[in-house]
Amino acid sequence: MTDTQIGAFLRECVVYEEDSEEGLDLDALYGLYISWCVLGNKIPVPDSAFRTSIRLNGVKHHKRDGNRYYPGLRMVGDAARDYVLNSVPEAYEVSVPPVPLTDDDEALPAAV
C-alpha cells in the first residue's frame, strides 16, 4: 500500500463539494475503496491503514453519532456504481399462491 494508491483512489472516485452538507461515512468510503480495488485488481489495505492514508491525503473527518463522517465527499465513477449495486440488500423472495383453475380455463398439458 502506498499513499499514491489512496491518492489515485481519491482522485478517481470522489469529488469534494465544499458547500454541501452531504458526505460519506467511513464505512461507505472504505466500501467504495474496496470496489475500486476489486475493479482495478488491486490489493486493498486494512481499514486502519486506509484511515491513516486518507488523513495524510488531506481528507478531514468529523464525528457524527460516534462515527467518522467526511462532509462534502460524493462518490463518482465505476467504483461508485459497483459499490451501490453491491450494497443493495437482497430482494425478498415473494411467494405467489397458485391461481385455481375454473371450469372455463383449459388445463395445461402435463410435462413429459
N, CA, C and O atoms as CSV, one atom per row, in Angstrom:
chain,resi,resn,atom,element,x,y,z
A,1,MET,N,N,0.841,-1.175,0.000
A,1,MET,CA,C,0.000,0.000,0.000
A,1,MET,C,C,0.877,1.225,0.000
A,1,MET,O,O,1.869,1.304,0.725
A,2,THR,N,N,0.502,2.162,-0.810
A,2,THR,CA,C,1.201,3.435,-0.807
A,2,THR,C,C,0.178,4.554,-0.724
A,2,THR,O,O,-0.991,4.379,-1.066
A,3,ASP,N,N,0.638,5.697,-0.267
A,3,ASP,CA,C,-0.256,6.845,-0.264
A,3,ASP,C,C,-0.631,7.231,-1.683
A,3,ASP,O,O,-1.679,7.838,-1.904
A,4,THR,N,N,0.218,6.882,-2.652
A,4,THR,CA,C,-0.088,7.136,-4.054
A,4,THR,C,C,-1.334,6.365,-4.469
A,4,THR,O,O,-2.173,6.883,-5.205
A,5,GLN,N,N,-1.457,5.109,-3.990
A,5,GLN,CA,C,-2.645,4.312,-4.308
A,5,GLN,C,C,-3.902,4.982,-3.756
A,5,GLN,O,O,-4.907,5.090,-4.459
A,6,ILE,N,N,-3.850,5.428,-2.517
A,6,ILE,CA,C,-5.005,6.089,-1.916
A,6,ILE,C,C,-5.271,7.419,-2.611
A,6,ILE,O,O,-6.425,7.797,-2.809
A,7,GLY,N,N,-4.224,8.121,-2.978
A,7,GLY,CA,C,-4.390,9.371,-3.719
A,7,GLY,C,C,-5.085,9.137,-5.056
A,7,GLY,O,O,-5.972,9.900,-5.440
A,8,ALA,N,N,-4.685,8.088,-5.762
A,8,ALA,CA,C,-5.331,7.746,-7.038
A,8,ALA,C,C,-6.797,7.402,-6.811
A,8,ALA,O,O,-7.665,7.834,-7.569
A,9,PHE,N,N,-7.071,6.623,-5.765
A,9,PHE,CA,C,-8.454,6.286,-5.424
A,9,PHE,C,C,-9.275,7.560,-5.199
A,9,PHE,O,O,-10.366,7.699,-5.751
A,10,LEU,N,N,-8.760,8.476,-4.401
A,10,LEU,CA,C,-9.493,9.709,-4.101
A,10,LEU,C,C,-9.728,10.537,-5.362
A,10,LEU,O,O,-10.817,11.082,-5.541
A,11,ARG,N,N,-8.737,10.642,-6.230
A,11,ARG,CA,C,-8.885,11.416,-7.471
A,11,ARG,C,C,-9.921,10.799,-8.394
A,11,ARG,O,O,-10.670,11.517,-9.056
A,12,GLU,N,N,-9.971,9.467,-8.443
A,12,GLU,CA,C,-10.858,8.783,-9.378
A,12,GLU,C,C,-12.274,8.574,-8.857
A,12,GLU,O,O,-13.210,8.470,-9.650
A,13,CYS,N,N,-12.449,8.512,-7.549
A,13,CYS,CA,C,-13.720,8.011,-7.015
A,13,CYS,C,C,-14.539,8.982,-6.181
A,13,CYS,O,O,-15.701,8.703,-5.887
A,14,VAL,N,N,-13.968,10.108,-5.794
A,14,VAL,CA,C,-14.746,11.064,-5.008
A,14,VAL,C,C,-14.522,12.478,-5.534
A,14,VAL,O,O,-13.477,12.808,-6.095
A,15,VAL,N,N,-15.532,13.281,-5.332
A,15,VAL,CA,C,-15.409,14.720,-5.579
A,15,VAL,C,C,-15.746,15.410,-4.272
A,15,VAL,O,O,-16.520,14.901,-3.461
A,16,TYR,N,N,-15.155,16.568,-4.086
A,16,TYR,CA,C,-15.389,17.344,-2.874
A,16,TYR,C,C,-16.247,18.540,-3.235
A,16,TYR,O,O,-15.902,19.323,-4.121
A,17,GLU,N,N,-17.363,18.676,-2.547
A,17,GLU,CA,C,-18.265,19.806,-2.737
A,17,GLU,C,C,-18.286,20.595,-1.437
A,17,GLU,O,O,-18.949,20.213,-0.472
A,18,GLU,N,N,-17.558,21.691,-1.427
A,18,GLU,CA,C,-17.325,22.452,-0.200
A,18,GLU,C,C,-18.600,22.918,0.480
A,18,GLU,O,O,-18.689,22.903,1.707
A,19,ASP,N,N,-19.578,23.327,-0.294
A,19,ASP,CA,C,-20.793,23.879,0.307
A,19,ASP,C,C,-21.875,22.827,0.562
A,19,ASP,O,O,-22.996,23.172,0.935
A,20,SER,N,N,-21.553,21.565,0.366
A,20,SER,CA,C,-22.536,20.500,0.556
A,20,SER,C,C,-22.584,20.036,2.008
A,20,SER,O,O,-21.549,19.899,2.660
A,21,GLU,N,N,-23.785,19.796,2.503
A,21,GLU,CA,C,-23.940,19.226,3.828
A,21,GLU,C,C,-23.910,17.705,3.765
A,21,GLU,O,O,-23.780,17.041,4.793
A,22,GLU,N,N,-24.031,17.157,2.568
A,22,GLU,CA,C,-23.965,15.711,2.374
A,22,GLU,C,C,-22.520,15.263,2.519
A,22,GLU,O,O,-21.607,16.087,2.572
A,23,GLY,N,N,-22.321,13.973,2.582
A,23,GLY,CA,C,-20.972,13.434,2.684
A,23,GLY,C,C,-21.031,11.926,2.793
A,23,GLY,O,O,-22.077,11.314,2.577
A,24,LEU,N,N,-19.906,11.338,3.127
A,24,LEU,CA,C,-19.794,9.886,3.243
A,24,LEU,C,C,-19.314,9.515,4.633
A,24,LEU,O,O,-18.466,10.198,5.209
A,25,ASP,N,N,-19.856,8.435,5.167
A,25,ASP,CA,C,-19.298,7.936,6.420
A,25,ASP,C,C,-18.127,7.007,6.086
A,25,ASP,O,O,-17.913,6.658,4.926
A,26,LEU,N,N,-17.389,6.620,7.099
A,26,LEU,CA,C,-16.196,5.804,6.879
A,26,LEU,C,C,-16.535,4.479,6.210
A,26,LEU,O,O,-15.803,4.031,5.327
A,27,ASP,N,N,-17.629,3.846,6.613
A,27,ASP,CA,C,-17.997,2.565,6.010
A,27,ASP,C,C,-18.239,2.702,4.512
A,27,ASP,O,O,-17.795,1.858,3.734
A,28,ALA,N,N,-18.939,3.754,4.101
A,28,ALA,CA,C,-19.212,3.970,2.683
A,28,ALA,C,C,-17.923,4.285,1.923
A,28,ALA,O,O,-17.708,3.774,0.824
A,29,LEU,N,N,-17.066,5.129,2.508
A,29,LEU,CA,C,-15.825,5.494,1.836
A,29,LEU,C,C,-14.905,4.281,1.691
A,29,LEU,O,O,-14.294,4.090,0.640
A,30,TYR,N,N,-14.804,3.471,2.731
A,30,TYR,CA,C,-13.963,2.269,2.659
A,30,TYR,C,C,-14.585,1.235,1.709
A,30,TYR,O,O,-13.864,0.560,0.973
A,31,GLY,N,N,-15.906,1.109,1.720
A,31,GLY,CA,C,-16.578,0.207,0.780
A,31,GLY,C,C,-16.342,0.635,-0.659
A,31,GLY,O,O,-16.142,-0.209,-1.533
A,32,LEU,N,N,-16.363,1.928,-0.911
A,32,LEU,CA,C,-16.061,2.460,-2.242
A,32,LEU,C,C,-14.631,2.116,-2.633
A,32,LEU,O,O,-14.364,1.736,-3.773
A,33,TYR,N,N,-13.721,2.249,-1.687
A,33,TYR,CA,C,-12.317,1.903,-1.922
A,33,TYR,C,C,-12.173,0.414,-2.268
A,33,TYR,O,O,-11.424,0.058,-3.178
A,34,ILE,N,N,-12.885,-0.448,-1.545
A,34,ILE,CA,C,-12.829,-1.885,-1.821
A,34,ILE,C,C,-13.336,-2.156,-3.242
A,34,ILE,O,O,-12.729,-2.944,-3.967
A,35,SER,N,N,-14.432,-1.519,-3.647
A,35,SER,CA,C,-14.947,-1.687,-5.008
A,35,SER,C,C,-13.909,-1.238,-6.029
A,35,SER,O,O,-13.701,-1.904,-7.043
A,36,TRP,N,N,-13.261,-0.116,-5.763
A,36,TRP,CA,C,-12.228,0.397,-6.667
A,36,TRP,C,C,-11.088,-0.611,-6.786
A,36,TRP,O,O,-10.582,-0.851,-7.883
A,37,CYS,N,N,-10.688,-1.197,-5.671
A,37,CYS,CA,C,-9.619,-2.202,-5.689
A,37,CYS,C,C,-10.028,-3.431,-6.486
A,37,CYS,O,O,-9.246,-3.938,-7.290
A,38,VAL,N,N,-11.241,-3.911,-6.270
A,38,VAL,CA,C,-11.719,-5.098,-6.988
A,38,VAL,C,C,-11.742,-4.831,-8.491
A,38,VAL,O,O,-11.262,-5.649,-9.275
A,39,LEU,N,N,-12.295,-3.697,-8.889
A,39,LEU,CA,C,-12.384,-3.370,-10.313
A,39,LEU,C,C,-11.009,-3.188,-10.953
A,39,LEU,O,O,-10.828,-3.470,-12.138
A,40,GLY,N,N,-10.048,-2.718,-10.168
A,40,GLY,CA,C,-8.712,-2.466,-10.696
A,40,GLY,C,C,-7.699,-3.547,-10.379
A,40,GLY,O,O,-6.503,-3.365,-10.609
A,41,ASN,N,N,-8.166,-4.678,-9.851
A,41,ASN,CA,C,-7.272,-5.788,-9.478
A,41,ASN,C,C,-6.150,-5.325,-8.552
A,41,ASN,O,O,-4.987,-5.688,-8.729
A,42,LYS,N,N,-6.522,-4.521,-7.567
A,42,LYS,CA,C,-5.560,-4.029,-6.576
A,42,LYS,C,C,-5.829,-4.723,-5.238
A,42,LYS,O,O,-6.953,-5.137,-4.957
A,43,ILE,N,N,-4.805,-4.839,-4.439
A,43,ILE,CA,C,-4.947,-5.429,-3.114
A,43,ILE,C,C,-5.307,-4.313,-2.135
A,43,ILE,O,O,-4.525,-3.379,-1.954
A,44,PRO,N,N,-6.485,-4.397,-1.500
A,44,PRO,CA,C,-6.877,-3.330,-0.570
A,44,PRO,C,C,-6.088,-3.390,0.732
A,44,PRO,O,O,-5.643,-4.453,1.166
A,45,VAL,N,N,-5.930,-2.230,1.332
A,45,VAL,CA,C,-5.257,-2.143,2.633
A,45,VAL,C,C,-6.304,-2.297,3.724
A,45,VAL,O,O,-7.487,-2.064,3.475
A,46,PRO,N,N,-5.896,-2.685,4.931
A,46,PRO,CA,C,-6.844,-2.750,6.054
A,46,PRO,C,C,-7.428,-1.367,6.342
A,46,PRO,O,O,-6.832,-0.343,6.007
A,47,ASP,N,N,-8.601,-1.358,6.968
A,47,ASP,CA,C,-9.269,-0.081,7.201
A,47,ASP,C,C,-8.459,0.875,8.067
A,47,ASP,O,O,-8.567,2.088,7.888
A,48,SER,N,N,-7.655,0.374,8.996
A,48,SER,CA,C,-6.851,1.277,9.831
A,48,SER,C,C,-5.804,2.010,8.990
A,48,SER,O,O,-5.586,3.206,9.180
A,49,ALA,N,N,-5.160,1.307,8.070
A,49,ALA,CA,C,-4.185,1.940,7.170
A,49,ALA,C,C,-4.890,2.882,6.200
A,49,ALA,O,O,-4.346,3.924,5.832
A,50,PHE,N,N,-6.087,2.519,5.794
A,50,PHE,CA,C,-6.877,3.373,4.899
A,50,PHE,C,C,-7.199,4.700,5.574
A,50,PHE,O,O,-7.042,5.763,4.973
A,51,ARG,N,N,-7.653,4.635,6.834
A,51,ARG,CA,C,-7.969,5.869,7.574
A,51,ARG,C,C,-6.748,6.774,7.669
A,51,ARG,O,O,-6.846,7.983,7.461
A,52,THR,N,N,-5.606,6.187,7.983
A,52,THR,CA,C,-4.373,6.977,8.097
A,52,THR,C,C,-4.017,7.603,6.760
A,52,THR,O,O,-3.656,8.779,6.702
A,53,SER,N,N,-4.114,6.831,5.685
A,53,SER,CA,C,-3.744,7.323,4.352
A,53,SER,C,C,-4.655,8.436,3.868
A,53,SER,O,O,-4.178,9.404,3.274
A,54,ILE,N,N,-5.961,8.320,4.108
A,54,ILE,CA,C,-6.819,9.408,3.636
A,54,ILE,C,C,-6.575,10.683,4.445
A,54,ILE,O,O,-6.689,11.789,3.916
A,55,ARG,N,N,-6.238,10.524,5.727
A,55,ARG,CA,C,-5.889,11.694,6.530
A,55,ARG,C,C,-4.619,12.345,5.983
A,55,ARG,O,O,-4.536,13.569,5.880
A,56,LEU,N,N,-3.619,11.507,5.629
A,56,LEU,CA,C,-2.371,12.034,5.066
A,56,LEU,C,C,-2.585,12.684,3.701
A,56,LEU,O,O,-1.780,13.508,3.267
A,57,ASN,N,N,-3.672,12.309,3.028
A,57,ASN,CA,C,-4.017,12.916,1.744
A,57,ASN,C,C,-4.899,14.153,1.920
A,57,ASN,O,O,-5.419,14.687,0.940
A,58,GLY,N,N,-5.068,14.606,3.155
A,58,GLY,CA,C,-5.763,15.856,3.420
A,58,GLY,C,C,-7.267,15.763,3.573
A,58,GLY,O,O,-7.941,16.793,3.614
A,59,VAL,N,N,-7.811,14.569,3.659
A,59,VAL,CA,C,-9.259,14.415,3.823
A,59,VAL,C,C,-9.581,14.458,5.316
A,59,VAL,O,O,-9.130,13.614,6.090
A,60,LYS,N,N,-10.359,15.447,5.692
A,60,LYS,CA,C,-10.688,15.633,7.110
A,60,LYS,C,C,-12.051,15.017,7.418
A,60,LYS,O,O,-12.947,14.985,6.575
A,61,HIS,N,N,-12.176,14.534,8.639
A,61,HIS,CA,C,-13.444,13.945,9.060
A,61,HIS,C,C,-13.995,14.687,10.265
A,61,HIS,O,O,-13.286,15.420,10.952
A,62,HIS,N,N,-15.272,14.474,10.495
A,62,HIS,CA,C,-15.966,14.937,11.694
A,62,HIS,C,C,-16.563,13.695,12.335
A,62,HIS,O,O,-16.629,12.633,11.716
A,63,LYS,N,N,-16.988,13.837,13.554
A,63,LYS,CA,C,-17.695,12.747,14.226
A,63,LYS,C,C,-19.191,13.041,14.154
A,63,LYS,O,O,-19.636,14.153,14.437
A,64,ARG,N,N,-19.946,12.031,13.772
A,64,ARG,CA,C,-21.400,12.144,13.734
A,64,ARG,C,C,-21.957,10.873,14.354
A,64,ARG,O,O,-21.731,9.778,13.838
A,65,ASP,N,N,-22.668,11.008,15.431
A,65,ASP,CA,C,-23.217,9.849,16.149
A,65,ASP,C,C,-22.131,8.823,16.472
A,65,ASP,O,O,-22.369,7.617,16.408
A,66,GLY,N,N,-20.942,9.309,16.816
A,66,GLY,CA,C,-19.835,8.433,17.188
A,66,GLY,C,C,-19.092,7.814,16.017
A,66,GLY,O,O,-18.170,7.026,16.230
A,67,ASN,N,N,-19.465,8.149,14.777
A,67,ASN,CA,C,-18.821,7.582,13.590
A,67,ASN,C,C,-18.090,8.660,12.811
A,67,ASN,O,O,-18.459,9.834,12.850
A,68,ARG,N,N,-17.047,8.246,12.104
A,68,ARG,CA,C,-16.333,9.189,11.240
A,68,ARG,C,C,-17.210,9.526,10.043
A,68,ARG,O,O,-17.834,8.655,9.436
A,69,TYR,N,N,-17.239,10.793,9.728
A,69,TYR,CA,C,-18.059,11.304,8.640
A,69,TYR,C,C,-17.215,12.300,7.856
A,69,TYR,O,O,-16.543,13.147,8.444
A,70,TYR,N,N,-17.251,12.201,6.541
A,70,TYR,CA,C,-16.446,13.048,5.670
A,70,TYR,C,C,-17.382,13.969,4.889
A,70,TYR,O,O,-17.859,13.602,3.815
A,71,PRO,N,N,-17.649,15.165,5.425
A,71,PRO,CA,C,-18.591,16.067,4.768
A,71,PRO,C,C,-18.053,16.566,3.434
A,71,PRO,O,O,-16.855,16.790,3.264
A,72,GLY,N,N,-18.976,16.732,2.495
A,72,GLY,CA,C,-18.625,17.264,1.185
A,72,GLY,C,C,-18.166,16.228,0.185
A,72,GLY,O,O,-18.052,16.538,-1.001
A,73,LEU,N,N,-17.897,15.001,0.618
A,73,LEU,CA,C,-17.448,13.978,-0.321
A,73,LEU,C,C,-18.645,13.303,-0.982
A,73,LEU,O,O,-19.646,12.996,-0.335
A,74,ARG,N,N,-18.515,13.081,-2.288
A,74,ARG,CA,C,-19.556,12.395,-3.052
A,74,ARG,C,C,-18.887,11.367,-3.957
A,74,ARG,O,O,-17.846,11.645,-4.553
A,75,MET,N,N,-19.481,10.182,-4.059
A,75,MET,CA,C,-18.960,9.100,-4.905
A,75,MET,C,C,-19.192,9.407,-6.374
A,75,MET,O,O,-20.220,9.972,-6.749
A,76,VAL,N,N,-18.213,9.024,-7.213
A,76,VAL,CA,C,-18.365,9.135,-8.661
A,76,VAL,C,C,-17.678,7.951,-9.326
A,76,VAL,O,O,-16.843,7.283,-8.716
A,77,GLY,N,N,-18.031,7.699,-10.572
A,77,GLY,CA,C,-17.320,6.716,-11.389
A,77,GLY,C,C,-17.824,5.287,-11.262
A,77,GLY,O,O,-18.831,5.006,-10.612
A,78,ASP,N,N,-17.078,4.396,-11.913
A,78,ASP,CA,C,-17.441,2.983,-11.970
A,78,ASP,C,C,-17.441,2.324,-10.600
A,78,ASP,O,O,-18.307,1.497,-10.313
A,79,ALA,N,N,-16.489,2.674,-9.757
A,79,ALA,CA,C,-16.434,2.075,-8.420
A,79,ALA,C,C,-17.656,2.478,-7.605
A,79,ALA,O,O,-18.157,1.682,-6.810
A,80,ALA,N,N,-18.140,3.698,-7.791
A,80,ALA,CA,C,-19.348,4.139,-7.078
A,80,ALA,C,C,-20.544,3.308,-7.517
A,80,ALA,O,O,-21.344,2.870,-6.690
A,81,ARG,N,N,-20.661,3.093,-8.822
A,81,ARG,CA,C,-21.762,2.277,-9.336
A,81,ARG,C,C,-21.669,0.856,-8.788
A,81,ARG,O,O,-22.674,0.285,-8.365
A,82,ASP,N,N,-20.469,0.287,-8.795
A,82,ASP,CA,C,-20.266,-1.069,-8.276
A,82,ASP,C,C,-20.597,-1.137,-6.794
A,82,ASP,O,O,-21.263,-2.074,-6.351
A,83,TYR,N,N,-20.144,-0.164,-6.028
A,83,TYR,CA,C,-20.404,-0.150,-4.588
A,83,TYR,C,C,-21.904,-0.082,-4.312
A,83,TYR,O,O,-22.426,-0.836,-3.491
A,84,VAL,N,N,-22.587,0.819,-4.998
A,84,VAL,CA,C,-24.018,0.989,-4.756
A,84,VAL,C,C,-24.777,-0.275,-5.141
A,84,VAL,O,O,-25.637,-0.732,-4.387
A,85,LEU,N,N,-24.473,-0.845,-6.301
A,85,LEU,CA,C,-25.178,-2.054,-6.738
A,85,LEU,C,C,-24.935,-3.225,-5.808
A,85,LEU,O,O,-25.831,-4.044,-5.605
A,86,ASN,N,N,-23.747,-3.323,-5.239
A,86,ASN,CA,C,-23.436,-4.435,-4.352
A,86,ASN,C,C,-23.812,-4.162,-2.902
A,86,ASN,O,O,-23.667,-5.043,-2.054
A,87,SER,N,N,-24.291,-2.966,-2.602
A,87,SER,CA,C,-24.691,-2.628,-1.243
A,87,SER,C,C,-26.192,-2.748,-1.028
A,87,SER,O,O,-26.671,-2.658,0.102
A,88,VAL,N,N,-26.930,-2.951,-2.106
A,88,VAL,CA,C,-28.383,-3.071,-2.002
A,88,VAL,C,C,-28.708,-4.411,-1.372
A,88,VAL,O,O,-28.197,-5.440,-1.816
A,89,PRO,N,N,-29.556,-4.421,-0.339
A,89,PRO,CA,C,-29.907,-5.704,0.286
A,89,PRO,C,C,-30.574,-6.639,-0.711
A,89,PRO,O,O,-31.239,-6.198,-1.649
A,90,GLU,N,N,-30.389,-7.923,-0.495
A,90,GLU,CA,C,-31.023,-8.928,-1.348
A,90,GLU,C,C,-32.531,-8.720,-1.324
A,90,GLU,O,O,-33.114,-8.421,-0.282
A,91,ALA,N,N,-33.149,-8.880,-2.479
A,91,ALA,CA,C,-34.606,-8.761,-2.551
A,91,ALA,C,C,-35.237,-9.959,-1.851
A,91,ALA,O,O,-34.732,-11.079,-1.926
A,92,TYR,N,N,-36.316,-9.710,-1.191
A,92,TYR,CA,C,-37.023,-10.794,-0.529
A,92,TYR,C,C,-37.770,-11.606,-1.574
A,92,TYR,O,O,-38.357,-11.051,-2.502
A,93,GLU,N,N,-37.744,-12.911,-1.418
A,93,GLU,CA,C,-38.469,-13.771,-2.330
A,93,GLU,C,C,-39.953,-13.660,-2.013
A,93,GLU,O,O,-40.372,-13.806,-0.865
A,94,VAL,N,N,-40.729,-13.403,-3.037
A,94,VAL,CA,C,-42.162,-13.262,-2.864
A,94,VAL,C,C,-42.820,-14.559,-3.286
A,94,VAL,O,O,-42.576,-15.055,-4.386
A,95,SER,N,N,-43.644,-15.105,-2.427
A,95,SER,CA,C,-44.352,-16.333,-2.716
A,95,SER,C,C,-45.744,-15.985,-3.213
A,95,SER,O,O,-46.531,-15.350,-2.511
A,96,VAL,N,N,-46.033,-16.412,-4.434
A,96,VAL,CA,C,-47.336,-16.148,-5.018
A,96,VAL,C,C,-48.094,-17.469,-5.060
A,96,VAL,O,O,-47.633,-18.432,-5.672
A,97,PRO,N,N,-49.254,-17.518,-4.411
A,97,PRO,CA,C,-50.016,-18.772,-4.422
A,97,PRO,C,C,-50.545,-19.055,-5.831
A,97,PRO,O,O,-50.809,-18.127,-6.595
A,98,PRO,N,N,-50.697,-20.332,-6.169
A,98,PRO,CA,C,-51.218,-20.665,-7.498
A,98,PRO,C,C,-52.668,-20.212,-7.629
A,98,PRO,O,O,-53.429,-20.205,-6.662
A,99,VAL,N,N,-53.021,-19.840,-8.840
A,99,VAL,CA,C,-54.388,-19.421,-9.116
A,99,VAL,C,C,-55.175,-20.675,-9.488
A,99,VAL,O,O,-54.783,-21.396,-10.406
A,100,PRO,N,N,-56.280,-20.948,-8.789
A,100,PRO,CA,C,-57.047,-22.159,-9.115
A,100,PRO,C,C,-57.708,-22.040,-10.479
A,100,PRO,O,O,-58.125,-20.961,-10.899
A,101,LEU,N,N,-57.792,-23.181,-11.160
A,101,LEU,CA,C,-58.460,-23.223,-12.461
A,101,LEU,C,C,-59.965,-23.180,-12.266
A,101,LEU,O,O,-60.505,-23.731,-11.307
A,102,THR,N,N,-60.615,-22.524,-13.184
A,102,THR,CA,C,-62.078,-22.539,-13.185
A,102,THR,C,C,-62.533,-23.458,-14.308
A,102,THR,O,O,-61.705,-23.957,-15.071
A,103,ASP,N,N,-63.832,-23.689,-14.419
A,103,ASP,CA,C,-64.355,-24.563,-15.464
A,103,ASP,C,C,-64.086,-24.017,-16.857
A,103,ASP,O,O,-64.028,-24.783,-17.819
A,104,ASP,N,N,-63.919,-22.688,-16.982
A,104,ASP,CA,C,-63.697,-22.076,-18.282
A,104,ASP,C,C,-62.235,-22.157,-18.722
A,104,ASP,O,O,-61.950,-22.006,-19.910
A,105,ASP,N,N,-61.297,-22.392,-17.791
A,105,ASP,CA,C,-59.882,-22.443,-18.115
A,105,ASP,C,C,-59.505,-23.809,-18.672
A,105,ASP,O,O,-60.086,-24.827,-18.295
A,106,GLU,N,N,-58.546,-23.820,-19.554
A,106,GLU,CA,C,-58.018,-25.077,-20.054
A,106,GLU,C,C,-56.806,-25.452,-19.245
A,106,GLU,O,O,-55.950,-24.609,-18.976
A,107,ALA,N,N,-56.720,-26.671,-18.864
A,107,ALA,CA,C,-55.568,-27.154,-18.112
A,107,ALA,C,C,-54.392,-27.285,-19.072
A,107,ALA,O,O,-54.564,-27.658,-20.233
A,108,LEU,N,N,-53.209,-26.978,-18.583
A,108,LEU,CA,C,-52.004,-27.150,-19.396
A,108,LEU,C,C,-51.677,-28.648,-19.476
A,108,LEU,O,O,-51.939,-29.400,-18.538
A,109,PRO,N,N,-51.106,-29.066,-20.606
A,109,PRO,CA,C,-50.748,-30.471,-20.708
A,109,PRO,C,C,-49.689,-30.810,-19.675
A,109,PRO,O,O,-48.854,-29.968,-19.344
A,110,ALA,N,N,-49.714,-32.014,-19.171
A,110,ALA,CA,C,-48.744,-32.461,-18.170
A,110,ALA,C,C,-47.374,-32.538,-18.803
A,110,ALA,O,O,-47.245,-32.883,-19.978
A,111,ALA,N,N,-46.344,-32.217,-18.028
A,111,ALA,CA,C,-44.971,-32.295,-18.510
A,111,ALA,C,C,-44.608,-33.759,-18.702
A,111,ALA,O,O,-44.998,-34.630,-17.925
A,112,VAL,N,N,-43.854,-33.999,-19.755
A,112,VAL,CA,C,-43.447,-35.377,-20.048
A,112,VAL,C,C,-42.121,-35.669,-19.396
A,112,VAL,O,O,-41.602,-36.778,-19.521
